Amino acid sequence: MHKRVYDLGLYLDSAISETADAYGELMAISLSTENGTTTATFDNVEDAMYVDAFSNHALFLSIQAYRDGSEA
């Protein structure tokens, strides 16, 4: 099991959720949000590289949304 905490000042919650949907076939992901952060718990992960890729993808979607003028 791996856990990552994402600061919602940098990552959009919607980007994290969208990424969790996309990566759901590779690993079990549960999300919990509180106090300006979202914690992602990754189960059944064979390679930690997938957790890194998840983080990178969520950051990419967040940056893209900010550039497009969306913050939701």
Secondary structure as UniProt FT lines:
FT   STRAND          2..7
FT   TURN            8..10
FT   HELIX           13..23
FT   TURN            24..26
FT   STRAND          28..34
FT   TURN            35..36
FT   STRAND          37..43
FT   HELIX           49..67
FT   TURN            68..69
//
